[in-house]
Amino acid sequence: DAARAADQAAVREQKEASSRARYAAGEISLDVQGMRGRLARKGLTYSQHPEHPQHPEHPEHPEHPEHPEHPDRTDPQEHA
């Protein structure tokens, strides 16, 4: 029936828009699709590669000591 198909299409479109917004905000599909918990129940864990900007060892990550916003970092210009 056409009305039911239109309703299902609207629901799917809304779900996809929500997923796109989460991806745009930086979430990964593992979390958007709810897989992290399912994998953990099977004894699996996810870790990012150190070259990924969200990995703490990547210089662009705020927790990396070389990141400009890291609390322990001092500005070299302050000591010049």
PQR file with spaces between the fields and no chain letter, atoms N, CA, C, O and H, PARSE charges and radii, in Angstrom:
ATOM       1  N    ASP     1       0.844   -1.178    0.000 -0.4000 1.5000
ATOM       2  CA   ASP     1       0.000    0.000    0.000 -0.0000 2.0000
ATOM       3  C    ASP     1       0.891    1.244    0.000  0.5500 1.7000
ATOM       4  O    ASP     1       1.899    1.297    0.704 -0.5500 1.4000
ATOM       5  N    ALA     2       0.508    2.237   -0.792 -0.4000 1.5000
ATOM       6  CA   ALA     2       1.336    3.424   -1.009 -0.0000 2.0000
ATOM       7  C    ALA     2       1.512    4.256    0.256  0.5500 1.7000
ATOM       8  O    ALA     2       2.600    4.778    0.499 -0.5500 1.4000
ATOM       9  H    ALA     2      -0.311    2.194   -1.364  0.4000 1.0000
ATOM      10  N    ALA     3       0.491    4.385    1.043 -0.4000 1.5000
ATOM      11  CA   ALA     3       0.578    5.188    2.267 -0.0000 2.0000
ATOM      12  C    ALA     3       1.571    4.568    3.251  0.5500 1.7000
ATOM      13  O    ALA     3       2.357    5.272    3.886 -0.5500 1.4000
ATOM      14  H    ALA     3      -0.392    3.961    0.845  0.4000 1.0000
ATOM      15  N    ARG     4       1.523    3.248    3.365 -0.4000 1.5000
ATOM      16  CA   ARG     4       2.457    2.560    4.267 -0.0000 2.0000
ATOM      17  C    ARG     4       3.893    2.716    3.773  0.5500 1.7000
ATOM      18  O    ARG     4       4.809    2.943    4.564 -0.5500 1.4000
ATOM      19  H    ARG     4       0.885    2.676    2.850  0.4000 1.0000
ATOM      20  N    ALA     5       4.081    2.593    2.459 -0.4000 1.5000
ATOM      21  CA   ALA     5       5.421    2.757    1.883 -0.0000 2.0000
ATOM      22  C    ALA     5       5.941    4.170    2.119  0.5500 1.7000
ATOM      23  O    ALA     5       7.121    4.351    2.420 -0.5500 1.4000
ATOM      24  H    ALA     5       3.337    2.409    1.817  0.4000 1.0000
ATOM      25  N    ALA     6       5.078    5.170    1.987 -0.4000 1.5000
ATOM      26  CA   ALA     6       5.477    6.559    2.222 -0.0000 2.0000
ATOM      27  C    ALA     6       5.861    6.764    3.690  0.5500 1.7000
ATOM      28  O    ALA     6       6.835    7.456    3.985 -0.5500 1.4000
ATOM      29  H    ALA     6       4.120    5.023    1.742  0.4000 1.0000
ATOM      30  N    ASP     7       5.107    6.172    4.596 -0.4000 1.5000
ATOM      31  CA   ASP     7       5.423    6.275    6.026 -0.0000 2.0000
ATOM      32  C    ASP     7       6.769    5.626    6.342  0.5500 1.7000
ATOM      33  O    ASP     7       7.578    6.183    7.083 -0.5500 1.4000
ATOM      34  H    ASP     7       4.316    5.610    4.356  0.4000 1.0000
ATOM      35  N    GLN     8       6.995    4.452    5.777 -0.4000 1.5000
ATOM      36  CA   GLN     8       8.265    3.755    6.009 -0.0000 2.0000
ATOM      37  C    GLN     8       9.436    4.545    5.425  0.5500 1.7000
ATOM      38  O    GLN     8      10.516    4.589    6.014 -0.5500 1.4000
ATOM      39  H    GLN     8       6.338    4.000    5.175  0.4000 1.0000
ATOM      40  N    ALA     9       9.219    5.162    4.276 -0.4000 1.5000
ATOM      41  CA   ALA     9      10.271    5.970    3.655 -0.0000 2.0000
ATOM      42  C    ALA     9      10.608    7.181    4.531  0.5500 1.7000
ATOM      43  O    ALA     9      11.775    7.546    4.676 -0.5500 1.4000
ATOM      44  H    ALA     9       8.342    5.126    3.797  0.4000 1.0000
ATOM      45  N    ALA    10       9.588    7.792    5.106 -0.4000 1.5000
ATOM      46  CA   ALA    10       9.812    8.949    5.975 -0.0000 2.0000
ATOM      47  C    ALA    10      10.591    8.554    7.226  0.5500 1.7000
ATOM      48  O    ALA    10      11.483    9.284    7.658 -0.5500 1.4000
ATOM      49  H    ALA    10       8.640    7.496    4.988  0.4000 1.0000
ATOM      50  N    VAL    11      10.262    7.406    7.806 -0.4000 1.5000
ATOM      51  CA   VAL    11      10.977    6.914    8.985 -0.0000 2.0000
ATOM      52  C    VAL    11      12.431    6.630    8.634  0.5500 1.7000
ATOM      53  O    VAL    11      13.340    6.986    9.384 -0.5500 1.4000
ATOM      54  H    VAL    11       9.538    6.813    7.454  0.4000 1.0000
ATOM      55  N    ARG    12      12.643    5.994    7.498 -0.4000 1.5000
ATOM      56  CA   ARG    12      14.014    5.681    7.076 -0.0000 2.0000
ATOM      57  C    ARG    12      14.801    6.956    6.806  0.5500 1.7000
ATOM      58  O    ARG    12      15.966    7.058    7.189 -0.5500 1.4000
ATOM      59  H    ARG    12      11.905    5.705    6.888  0.4000 1.0000
ATOM      60  N    GLU    13      14.180    7.918    6.158 -0.4000 1.5000
ATOM      61  CA   GLU    13      14.860    9.174    5.860 -0.0000 2.0000
ATOM      62  C    GLU    13      15.265    9.885    7.150  0.5500 1.7000
ATOM      63  O    GLU    13      16.360   10.441    7.236 -0.5500 1.4000
ATOM      64  H    GLU    13      13.233    7.835    5.847  0.4000 1.0000
ATOM      65  N    GLN    14      14.396    9.869    8.138 -0.4000 1.5000
ATOM      66  CA   GLN    14      14.700   10.502    9.428 -0.0000 2.0000
ATOM      67  C    GLN    14      15.860    9.776   10.120  0.5500 1.7000
ATOM      68  O    GLN    14      16.746   10.419   10.684 -0.5500 1.4000
ATOM      69  H    GLN    14      13.506    9.417    8.068  0.4000 1.0000
ATOM      70  N    LYS    15      15.856    8.436   10.077 -0.4000 1.5000
ATOM      71  CA   LYS    15      16.934    7.652   10.685 -0.0000 2.0000
ATOM      72  C    LYS    15      18.263    7.960    9.994  0.5500 1.7000
ATOM      73  O    LYS    15      19.285    8.133   10.658 -0.5500 1.4000
ATOM      74  H    LYS    15      15.136    7.914    9.618  0.4000 1.0000
ATOM      75  N    GLU    16      18.249    8.030    8.664 -0.4000 1.5000
ATOM      76  CA   GLU    16      19.473    8.311    7.918 -0.0000 2.0000
ATOM      77  C    GLU    16      19.977    9.728    8.187  0.5500 1.7000
ATOM      78  O    GLU    16      21.187    9.943    8.266 -0.5500 1.4000
ATOM      79  H    GLU    16      17.419    7.890    8.124  0.4000 1.0000
ATOM      80  N    ALA    17      19.082   10.684    8.326 -0.4000 1.5000
ATOM      81  CA   ALA    17      19.491   12.057    8.649 -0.0000 2.0000
ATOM      82  C    ALA    17      20.146   12.099   10.022  0.5500 1.7000
ATOM      83  O    ALA    17      21.133   12.807   10.223 -0.5500 1.4000
ATOM      84  H    ALA    17      18.100   10.508    8.261  0.4000 1.0000
ATOM      85  N    SER    18      19.601   11.346   10.960 -0.4000 1.5000
ATOM      86  CA   SER    18      20.186   11.267   12.296 -0.0000 2.0000
ATOM      87  C    SER    18      21.585   10.660   12.239  0.5500 1.7000
ATOM      88  O    SER    18      22.511   11.156   12.882 -0.5500 1.4000
ATOM      89  H    SER    18      18.800   10.771   10.797  0.4000 1.0000
ATOM      90  N    SER    19      21.731    9.593   11.472 -0.4000 1.5000
ATOM      91  CA   SER    19      23.044    8.950   11.327 -0.0000 2.0000
ATOM      92  C    SER    19      24.042    9.900   10.678  0.5500 1.7000
ATOM      93  O    SER    19      25.184    9.988   11.129 -0.5500 1.4000
ATOM      94  H    SER    19      20.979    9.191   10.950  0.4000 1.0000
ATOM      95  N    ARG    20      23.637   10.609    9.634 -0.4000 1.5000
ATOM      96  CA   ARG    20      24.549   11.554    8.967 -0.0000 2.0000
ATOM      97  C    ARG    20      25.003   12.638    9.932  0.5500 1.7000
ATOM      98  O    ARG    20      26.169   13.033    9.914 -0.5500 1.4000
ATOM      99  H    ARG    20      22.709   10.537    9.268  0.4000 1.0000
ATOM     100  N    ALA    21      24.104   13.120   10.768 -0.4000 1.5000
ATOM     101  CA   ALA    21      24.467   14.154   11.744 -0.0000 2.0000
ATOM     102  C    ALA    21      25.488   13.612   12.744  0.5500 1.7000
ATOM     103  O    ALA    21      26.430   14.313   13.115 -0.5500 1.4000
ATOM     104  H    ALA    21      23.157   12.799   10.783  0.4000 1.0000
ATOM     105  N    ARG    22      25.302   12.381   13.173 -0.4000 1.5000
ATOM     106  CA   ARG    22      26.247   11.781   14.120 -0.0000 2.0000
ATOM     107  C    ARG    22      27.606   11.580   13.468  0.5500 1.7000
ATOM     108  O    ARG    22      28.635   11.826   14.097 -0.5500 1.4000
ATOM     109  H    ARG    22      24.536   11.813   12.871  0.4000 1.0000
ATOM     110  N    TYR    23      27.624   11.133   12.204 -0.4000 1.5000
ATOM     111  CA   TYR    23      28.894   10.986   11.487 -0.0000 2.0000
ATOM     112  C    TYR    23      29.573   12.341   11.336  0.5500 1.7000
ATOM     113  O    TYR    23      30.784   12.459   11.528 -0.5500 1.4000
ATOM     114  H    TYR    23      26.787   10.934   11.693  0.4000 1.0000
ATOM     115  N    ALA    24      28.799   13.359   10.994 -0.4000 1.5000
ATOM     116  CA   ALA    24      29.350   14.705   10.823 -0.0000 2.0000
ATOM     117  C    ALA    24      29.931   15.237   12.130  0.5500 1.7000
ATOM     118  O    ALA    24      30.863   16.041   12.119 -0.5500 1.4000
ATOM     119  H    ALA    24      27.816   13.264   10.838  0.4000 1.0000
ATOM     120  N    ALA    25      29.377   14.785   13.256 -0.4000 1.5000
ATOM     121  CA   ALA    25      29.873   15.213   14.563 -0.0000 2.0000
ATOM     122  C    ALA    25      31.114   14.425   14.989  0.5500 1.7000
ATOM     123  O    ALA    25      31.681   14.679   16.052 -0.5500 1.4000
ATOM     124  H    ALA    25      28.620   14.132   13.265  0.4000 1.0000
ATOM     125  N    GLY    26      31.532   13.468   14.155 -0.4000 1.5000
ATOM     126  CA   GLY    26      32.755   12.734   14.441 -0.0000 2.0000
ATOM     127  C    GLY    26      32.578   11.339   14.990  0.5500 1.7000
ATOM     128  O    GLY    26      33.564   10.652   15.257 -0.5500 1.4000
ATOM     129  H    GLY    26      31.071   13.261   13.292  0.4000 1.0000
ATOM     130  N    GLU    27      31.324   10.898   15.169 -0.4000 1.5000
ATOM     131  CA   GLU    27      31.123    9.534   15.656 -0.0000 2.0000
ATOM     132  C    GLU    27      31.479    8.538   14.558  0.5500 1.7000
ATOM     133  O    GLU    27      31.400    8.845   13.368 -0.5500 1.4000
ATOM     134  H    GLU    27      30.523   11.456   14.952  0.4000 1.0000
ATOM     135  N    ILE    28      31.864    7.363   14.973 -0.4000 1.5000
ATOM     136  CA   ILE    28      32.199    6.321   14.008 -0.0000 2.0000
ATOM     137  C    ILE    28      31.039    5.328   13.908  0.5500 1.7000
ATOM     138  O    ILE    28      30.191    5.251   14.796 -0.5500 1.4000
ATOM     139  H    ILE    28      31.928    7.113   15.939  0.4000 1.0000
ATOM     140  N    SER    29      31.022    4.576   12.814 -0.4000 1.5000
ATOM     141  CA   SER    29      29.905    3.659   12.571 -0.0000 2.0000
ATOM     142  C    SER    29      29.772    2.618   13.675  0.5500 1.7000
ATOM     143  O    SER    29      28.668    2.140   13.938 -0.5500 1.4000
ATOM     144  H    SER    29      31.711    4.639   12.093  0.4000 1.0000
ATOM     145  N    LEU    30      30.857    2.263   14.314 -0.4000 1.5000
ATOM     146  CA   LEU    30      30.803    1.308   15.421 -0.0000 2.0000
ATOM     147  C    LEU    30      29.809    1.771   16.485  0.5500 1.7000
ATOM     148  O    LEU    30      29.070    0.961   17.044 -0.5500 1.4000
ATOM     149  H    LEU    30      31.754    2.651   14.101  0.4000 1.0000
ATOM     150  N    ASP    31      29.794    3.080   16.761 -0.4000 1.5000
ATOM     151  CA   ASP    31      28.885    3.624   17.762 -0.0000 2.0000
ATOM     152  C    ASP    31      27.523    3.994   17.166  0.5500 1.7000
ATOM     153  O    ASP    31      26.488    3.761   17.790 -0.5500 1.4000
ATOM     154  H    ASP    31      30.395    3.738   16.306  0.4000 1.0000
ATOM     155  N    VAL    32      27.525    4.560   15.978 -0.4000 1.5000
ATOM     156  CA   VAL    32      26.267    4.959   15.347 -0.0000 2.0000
ATOM     157  C    VAL    32      25.368    3.740   15.143  0.5500 1.7000
ATOM     158  O    VAL    32      24.153    3.823   15.325 -0.5500 1.4000
ATOM     159  H    VAL    32      28.366    4.749   15.472  0.4000 1.0000
ATOM     160  N    GLN    33      25.959    2.625   14.770 -0.4000 1.5000
ATOM     161  CA   GLN    33      25.186    1.408   14.521 -0.0000 2.0000
ATOM     162  C    GLN    33      25.013    0.547   15.775  0.5500 1.7000
ATOM     163  O    GLN    33      24.401   -0.519   15.710 -0.5500 1.4000
ATOM     164  H    GLN    33      26.945    2.558   14.622  0.4000 1.0000
ATOM     165  N    GLY    34      25.546    1.000   16.915 -0.4000 1.5000
ATOM     166  CA   GLY    34      25.372    0.284   18.174 -0.0000 2.0000
ATOM     167  C    GLY    34      26.142   -1.022   18.265  0.5500 1.7000
ATOM     168  O    GLY    34      25.698   -1.956   18.932 -0.5500 1.4000
ATOM     169  H    GLY    34      26.043    1.866   16.968  0.4000 1.0000
ATOM     170  N    MET    35      27.278   -1.099   17.612 -0.4000 1.5000
ATOM     171  CA   MET    35      28.038   -2.340   17.575 -0.0000 2.0000
ATOM     172  C    MET    35      29.023   -2.512   18.738  0.5500 1.7000
ATOM     173  O    MET    35      29.398   -3.641   19.053 -0.5500 1.4000
ATOM     174  H    MET    35      27.639   -0.340   17.071  0.4000 1.0000
ATOM     175  N    ARG    36      29.446   -1.426   19.376 -0.4000 1.5000
ATOM     176  CA   ARG    36      30.481   -1.514   20.408 -0.0000 2.0000
ATOM     177  C    ARG    36      30.070   -2.480   21.527  0.5500 1.7000
ATOM     178  O    ARG    36      30.869   -3.323   21.936 -0.5500 1.4000
ATOM     179  H    ARG    36      29.141   -0.509   19.119  0.4000 1.0000
ATOM     180  N    GLY    37      28.853   -2.368   22.017 -0.4000 1.5000
ATOM     181  CA   GLY    37      28.372   -3.251   23.081 -0.0000 2.0000
ATOM     182  C    GLY    37      28.277   -4.699   22.635  0.5500 1.7000
ATOM     183  O    GLY    37      28.632   -5.611   23.381 -0.5500 1.4000
ATOM     184  H    GLY    37      28.204   -1.684   21.684  0.4000 1.0000
ATOM     185  N    ARG    38      27.797   -4.906   21.419 -0.4000 1.5000
ATOM     186  CA   ARG    38      27.674   -6.274   20.915 -0.0000 2.0000
ATOM     187  C    ARG    38      29.042   -6.930   20.787  0.5500 1.7000
ATOM     188  O    ARG    38      29.207   -8.104   21.121 -0.5500 1.4000
ATOM     189  H    ARG    38      27.509   -4.164   20.813  0.4000 1.0000
ATOM     190  N    LEU    39      30.023   -6.172   20.303 -0.4000 1.5000
ATOM     191  CA   LEU    39      31.372   -6.719   20.182 -0.0000 2.0000
ATOM     192  C    LEU    39      31.973   -6.991   21.556  0.5500 1.7000
ATOM     193  O    LEU    39      32.641   -8.006   21.755 -0.5500 1.4000
ATOM     194  H    LEU    39      29.889   -5.219   20.031  0.4000 1.0000
ATOM     195  N    ALA    40      31.738   -6.086   22.503 -0.4000 1.5000
ATOM     196  CA   ALA    40      32.276   -6.258   23.855 -0.0000 2.0000
ATOM     197  C    ALA    40      31.713   -7.525   24.500  0.5500 1.7000
ATOM     198  O    ALA    40      32.432   -8.232   25.207 -0.5500 1.4000
ATOM     199  H    ALA    40      31.195   -5.261   22.341  0.4000 1.0000
ATOM     200  N    ARG    41      30.445   -7.813   24.261 -0.4000 1.5000
ATOM     201  CA   ARG    41      29.854   -9.032   24.819 -0.0000 2.0000
ATOM     202  C    ARG    41      30.503  -10.299   24.259  0.5500 1.7000
ATOM     203  O    ARG    41      30.445  -11.367   24.868 -0.5500 1.4000
ATOM     204  H    ARG    41      29.862   -7.239   23.687  0.4000 1.0000
ATOM     205  N    LYS    42      31.115  -10.155   23.096 -0.4000 1.5000
ATOM     206  CA   LYS    42      31.821  -11.292   22.493 -0.0000 2.0000
ATOM     207  C    LYS    42      33.314  -11.269   22.838  0.5500 1.7000
ATOM     208  O    LYS    42      34.083  -12.094   22.346 -0.5500 1.4000
ATOM     209  H    LYS    42      31.162   -9.288   22.601  0.4000 1.0000
ATOM     210  N    GLY    43      33.715  -10.312   23.691 -0.4000 1.5000
ATOM     211  CA   GLY    43      35.110  -10.239   24.125 -0.0000 2.0000
ATOM     212  C    GLY    43      36.010   -9.432   23.219  0.5500 1.7000
ATOM     213  O    GLY    43      37.232   -9.491   23.355 -0.5500 1.4000
ATOM     214  H    GLY    43      33.090   -9.642   24.090  0.4000 1.0000
ATOM     215  N    LEU    44      35.436   -8.679   22.298 -0.4000 1.5000
ATOM     216  CA   LEU    44      36.231   -7.876   21.368 -0.0000 2.0000
ATOM     217  C    LEU    44      36.244   -6.417   21.804  0.5500 1.7000
ATOM     218  O    LEU    44      35.261   -5.917   22.351 -0.5500 1.4000
ATOM     219  H    LEU    44      34.443   -8.631   22.187  0.4000 1.0000
ATOM     220  N    THR    45      37.348   -5.743   21.564 -0.4000 1.5000
ATOM     221  CA   THR    45      37.439   -4.318   21.854 -0.0000 2.0000
ATOM     222  C    THR    45      37.921   -3.592   20.609  0.5500 1.7000
ATOM     223  O    THR    45      38.559   -4.181   19.736 -0.5500 1.4000
ATOM     224  H    THR    45      38.147   -6.148   21.120  0.4000 1.0000
ATOM     225  N    TYR    46      37.610   -2.325   20.542 -0.4000 1.5000
ATOM     226  CA   TYR    46      37.995   -1.482   19.408 -0.0000 2.0000
ATOM     227  C    TYR    46      39.057   -0.501   19.873  0.5500 1.7000
ATOM     228  O    TYR    46      38.928    0.105   20.936 -0.5500 1.4000
ATOM     229  H    TYR    46      37.092   -1.846   21.251  0.4000 1.0000
ATOM     230  N    SER    47      40.094   -0.347   19.088 -0.4000 1.5000
ATOM     231  CA   SER    47      41.084    0.691   19.380 -0.0000 2.0000
ATOM     232  C    SER    47      41.466    1.364   18.071  0.5500 1.7000
ATOM     233  O    SER    47      41.537    0.726   17.020 -0.5500 1.4000
ATOM     234  H    SER    47      40.199   -0.840   18.224  0.4000 1.0000
ATOM     235  N    GLN    48      41.709    2.662   18.158 -0.4000 1.5000
ATOM     236  CA   GLN    48      42.057    3.414   16.960 -0.0000 2.0000
ATOM     237  C    GLN    48      43.552    3.332   16.702  0.5500 1.7000
ATOM     238  O    GLN    48      44.353    3.183   17.625 -0.5500 1.4000
ATOM     239  H    GLN    48      41.651    3.180   19.011  0.4000 1.0000
ATOM     240  N    HIS    49      43.902    3.430   15.461 -0.4000 1.5000
ATOM     241  CA   HIS    49      45.296    3.445   15.049 -0.0000 2.0000
ATOM     242  C    HIS    49      45.926    4.760   15.499  0.5500 1.7000
ATOM     243  O    HIS    49      45.273    5.801   15.425 -0.5500 1.4000
ATOM     244  H    HIS    49      43.251    3.551   14.711  0.4000 1.0000
ATOM     245  N    PRO    50      47.180    4.741   15.964 -0.5600 1.5000
ATOM     246  CA   PRO    50      47.819    5.981   16.435  0.2800 2.0000
ATOM     247  C    PRO    50      47.851    7.115   15.418  0.5500 1.7000
ATOM     248  O    PRO    50      48.009    8.273   15.805 -0.5500 1.4000
ATOM     249  N    GLU    51      47.706    6.817   14.125 -0.4000 1.5000
ATOM     250  CA   GLU    51      47.712    7.881   13.120 -0.0000 2.0000
ATOM     251  C    GLU    51      46.347    8.549   12.981  0.5500 1.7000
ATOM     252  O    GLU    51      46.220    9.527   12.245 -0.5500 1.4000
ATOM     253  H    GLU    51      47.578    5.876   13.810  0.4000 1.0000
ATOM     254  N    HIS    52      45.327    8.046   13.666 -0.4000 1.5000
ATOM     255  CA   HIS    52      43.990    8.636   13.604 -0.0000 2.0000
ATOM     256  C    HIS    52      43.933    9.833   14.549  0.5500 1.7000
ATOM     257  O    HIS    52      44.375    9.718   15.692 -0.5500 1.4000
ATOM     258  H    HIS    52      45.429    7.251   14.264  0.4000 1.0000
ATOM     259  N    PRO    53      43.402   10.986   14.112 -0.5600 1.5000
ATOM     260  CA   PRO    53      43.381   12.182   14.953  0.2800 2.0000
ATOM     261  C    PRO    53      42.665   12.031   16.292  0.5500 1.7000
ATOM     262  O    PRO    53      42.904   12.827   17.200 -0.5500 1.4000
ATOM     263  N    GLN    54      41.793   11.032   16.440 -0.4000 1.5000
ATOM     264  CA   GLN    54      41.107   10.855   17.717 -0.0000 2.0000
ATOM     265  C    GLN    54      41.876    9.939   18.667  0.5500 1.7000
ATOM     266  O    GLN    54      41.430    9.693   19.788 -0.5500 1.4000
ATOM     267  H    GLN    54      41.599   10.386   15.703  0.4000 1.0000
ATOM     268  N    HIS    55      43.021    9.438   18.227 -0.4000 1.5000
ATOM     269  CA   HIS    55      43.853    8.584   19.084 -0.0000 2.0000
ATOM     270  C    HIS    55      44.727    9.488   19.958  0.5500 1.7000
ATOM     271  O    HIS    55      45.323   10.436   19.446 -0.5500 1.4000
ATOM     272  H    HIS    55      43.383    9.638   17.316  0.4000 1.0000
ATOM     273  N    PRO    56      44.816    9.218   21.265 -0.5600 1.5000
ATOM     274  CA   PRO    56      45.591   10.086   22.171  0.2800 2.0000
ATOM     275  C    PRO    56      47.054   10.264   21.794  0.5500 1.7000
ATOM     276  O    PRO    56      47.681   11.232   22.222 -0.5500 1.4000
ATOM     277  N    GLU    57      47.616    9.347   20.997 -0.4000 1.5000
ATOM     278  CA   GLU    57      49.015    9.483   20.587 -0.0000 2.0000
ATOM     279  C    GLU    57      49.179   10.357   19.340  0.5500 1.7000
ATOM     280  O    GLU    57      50.306   10.640   18.935 -0.5500 1.4000
ATOM     281  H    GLU    57      47.107    8.560   20.649  0.4000 1.0000
ATOM     282  N    HIS    58      48.089   10.779   18.739 -0.4000 1.5000
ATOM     283  CA   HIS    58      48.159   11.620   17.540 -0.0000 2.0000
ATOM     284  C    HIS    58      48.345   13.074   17.964  0.5500 1.7000
ATOM     285  O    HIS    58      47.643   13.535   18.865 -0.5500 1.4000
ATOM     286  H    HIS    58      47.173   10.549   19.068  0.4000 1.0000
ATOM     287  N    PRO    59      49.274   13.817   17.341 -0.5600 1.5000
ATOM     288  CA   PRO    59      49.528   15.205   17.749  0.2800 2.0000
ATOM     289  C    PRO    59      48.326   16.137   17.718  0.5500 1.7000
ATOM     290  O    PRO    59      48.327   17.156   18.409 -0.5500 1.4000
ATOM     291  N    GLU    60      47.287   15.811   16.925 -0.4000 1.5000
ATOM     292  CA   GLU    60      46.095   16.662   16.874 -0.0000 2.0000
ATOM     293  C    GLU    60      45.110   16.357   17.997  0.5500 1.7000
ATOM     294  O    GLU    60      44.131   17.083   18.168 -0.5500 1.4000
ATOM     295  H    GLU    60      47.287   14.983   16.364  0.4000 1.0000
ATOM     296  N    HIS    61      45.353   15.295   18.765 -0.4000 1.5000
ATOM     297  CA   HIS    61      44.452   14.942   19.859 -0.0000 2.0000
ATOM     298  C    HIS    61      44.753   15.853   21.053  0.5500 1.7000
ATOM     299  O    HIS    61      45.922   16.036   21.393 -0.5500 1.4000
ATOM     300  H    HIS    61      46.149   14.705   18.626  0.4000 1.0000
ATOM     301  N    PRO    62      43.728   16.433   21.701 -0.5600 1.5000
ATOM     302  CA   PRO    62      43.956   17.370   22.814  0.2800 2.0000
ATOM     303  C    PRO    62      44.750   16.792   23.980  0.5500 1.7000
ATOM     304  O    PRO    62      45.344   17.551   24.745 -0.5500 1.4000
ATOM     305  N    GLU    63      44.777   15.468   24.137 -0.4000 1.5000
ATOM     306  CA   GLU    63      45.527   14.865   25.231 -0.0000 2.0000
ATOM     307  C    GLU    63      47.002   14.631   24.878  0.5500 1.7000
ATOM     308  O    GLU    63      47.794   14.252   25.740 -0.5500 1.4000
ATOM     309  H    GLU    63      44.294   14.851   23.516  0.4000 1.0000
ATOM     310  N    HIS    64      47.368   14.857   23.607 -0.4000 1.5000
ATOM     311  CA   HIS    64      48.756   14.659   23.195 -0.0000 2.0000
ATOM     312  C    HIS    64      49.586   15.835   23.714  0.5500 1.7000
ATOM     313  O    HIS    64      49.169   16.987   23.588 -0.5500 1.4000
ATOM     314  H    HIS    64      46.725   15.164   22.907  0.4000 1.0000
ATOM     315  N    PRO    65      50.760   15.556   24.299 -0.5600 1.5000
ATOM     316  CA   PRO    65      51.575   16.632   24.878  0.2800 2.0000
ATOM     317  C    PRO    65      51.961   17.745   23.903  0.5500 1.7000
ATOM     318  O    PRO    65      52.230   18.869   24.329 -0.5500 1.4000
ATOM     319  N    GLU    66      51.992   17.448   22.594 -0.4000 1.5000
ATOM     320  CA   GLU    66      52.359   18.471   21.611 -0.0000 2.0000
ATOM     321  C    GLU    66      51.164   19.300   21.144  0.5500 1.7000
ATOM     322  O    GLU    66      51.337   20.283   20.425 -0.5500 1.4000
ATOM     323  H    GLU    66      51.774   16.535   22.248  0.4000 1.0000
ATOM     324  N    HIS    67      49.962   18.912   21.545 -0.4000 1.5000
ATOM     325  CA   HIS    67      48.770   19.658   21.127 -0.0000 2.0000
ATOM     326  C    HIS    67      48.788   21.035   21.792  0.5500 1.7000
ATOM     327  O    HIS    67      49.067   21.134   22.987 -0.5500 1.4000
ATOM     328  H    HIS    67      49.821   18.112   22.130  0.4000 1.0000
ATOM     329  N    PRO    68      48.495   22.100   21.038 -0.5600 1.5000
ATOM     330  CA   PRO    68      48.559   23.459   21.602  0.2800 2.0000
ATOM     331  C    PRO    68      47.666   23.680   22.822  0.5500 1.7000
ATOM     332  O    PRO    68      47.946   24.563   23.633 -0.5500 1.4000
ATOM     333  N    GLU    69      46.607   22.903   22.967 -0.4000 1.5000
ATOM     334  CA   GLU    69      45.692   23.095   24.100 -0.0000 2.0000
ATOM     335  C    GLU    69      45.967   22.130   25.260  0.5500 1.7000
ATOM     336  O    GLU    69      45.222   22.115   26.241 -0.5500 1.4000
ATOM     337  H    GLU    69      46.379   22.186   22.308  0.4000 1.0000
ATOM     338  N    HIS    70      47.029   21.328   25.153 -0.4000 1.5000
ATOM     339  CA   HIS    70      47.350   20.391   26.237 -0.0000 2.0000
ATOM     340  C    HIS    70      47.725   21.194   27.483  0.5500 1.7000
ATOM     341  O    HIS    70      48.516   22.132   27.389 -0.5500 1.4000
ATOM     342  H    HIS    70      47.634   21.341   24.356  0.4000 1.0000
ATOM     343  N    PRO    71      47.173   20.844   28.650 -0.5600 1.5000
ATOM     344  CA   PRO    71      47.399   21.645   29.862  0.2800 2.0000
ATOM     345  C    PRO    71      48.858   21.724   30.310  0.5500 1.7000
ATOM     346  O    PRO    71      49.237   22.689   30.975 -0.5500 1.4000
ATOM     347  N    ASP    72      49.676   20.745   29.967 -0.4000 1.5000
ATOM     348  CA   ASP    72      51.080   20.765   30.383 -0.0000 2.0000
ATOM     349  C    ASP    72      51.997   21.437   29.377  0.5500 1.7000
ATOM     350  O    ASP    72      53.192   21.594   29.627 -0.5500 1.4000
ATOM     351  H    ASP    72      49.368   19.962   29.427  0.4000 1.0000
ATOM     352  N    ARG    73      51.449   21.829   28.255 -0.4000 1.5000
ATOM     353  CA   ARG    73      52.280   22.432   27.202 -0.0000 2.0000
ATOM     354  C    ARG    73      52.528   23.904   27.522  0.5500 1.7000
ATOM     355  O    ARG    73      51.613   24.635   27.899 -0.5500 1.4000
ATOM     356  H    ARG    73      50.478   21.702   28.051  0.4000 1.0000
ATOM     357  N    THR    74      53.758   24.315   27.368 -0.4000 1.5000
ATOM     358  CA   THR    74      54.096   25.726   27.544 -0.0000 2.0000
ATOM     359  C    THR    74      54.369   26.330   26.180  0.5500 1.7000
ATOM     360  O    THR    74      54.885   25.659   25.285 -0.5500 1.4000
ATOM     361  H    THR    74      54.502   23.721   27.061  0.4000 1.0000
ATOM     362  N    ASP    75      54.028   27.572   26.028 -0.4000 1.5000
ATOM     363  CA   ASP    75      54.235   28.278   24.767 -0.0000 2.0000
ATOM     364  C    ASP    75      55.699   28.692   24.684  0.5500 1.7000
ATOM     365  O    ASP    75      56.174   29.419   25.556 -0.5500 1.4000
ATOM     366  H    ASP    75      53.608   28.116   26.755  0.4000 1.0000
ATOM     367  N    PRO    76      56.433   28.245   23.651 -0.5600 1.5000
ATOM     368  CA   PRO    76      57.846   28.615   23.531  0.2800 2.0000
ATOM     369  C    PRO    76      58.043   30.144   23.489  0.5500 1.7000
ATOM     370  O    PRO    76      59.101   30.634   23.884 -0.5500 1.4000
ATOM     371  N    GLN    77      57.045   30.894   23.019 -0.4000 1.5000
ATOM     372  CA   GLN    77      57.154   32.347   22.933 -0.0000 2.0000
ATOM     373  C    GLN    77      57.187   32.980   24.338  0.5500 1.7000
ATOM     374  O    GLN    77      57.728   34.071   24.518 -0.5500 1.4000
ATOM     375  H    GLN    77      56.186   30.496   22.698  0.4000 1.0000
ATOM     376  N    GLU    78      56.603   32.285   25.328 -0.4000 1.5000
ATOM     377  CA   GLU    78      56.569   32.819   26.691 -0.0000 2.0000
ATOM     378  C    GLU    78      57.957   32.871   27.297  0.5500 1.7000
ATOM     379  O    GLU    78      58.218   33.684   28.184 -0.5500 1.4000
ATOM     380  H    GLU    78      56.163   31.399   25.182  0.4000 1.0000
ATOM     381  N    HIS    79      58.854   32.008   26.828 -0.4000 1.5000
ATOM     382  CA   HIS    79      60.186   31.908   27.403 -0.0000 2.0000
ATOM     383  C    HIS    79      61.245   32.585   26.556  0.5500 1.7000
ATOM     384  O    HIS    79      62.435   32.472   26.851 -0.5500 1.4000
ATOM     385  H    HIS    79      58.643   31.348   26.107  0.4000 1.0000
ATOM     386  N    ALA    80      60.839   33.283   25.515 -0.4000 1.5000
ATOM     387  CA   ALA    80      61.805   33.920   24.600 -0.0000 2.0000
ATOM     388  C    ALA    80      62.230   35.279   25.121  0.5500 1.7000
ATOM     389  O    ALA    80      63.035   35.960   24.486 -0.5500 1.4000
ATOM     390  H    ALA    80      59.873   33.375   25.275  0.4000 1.0000
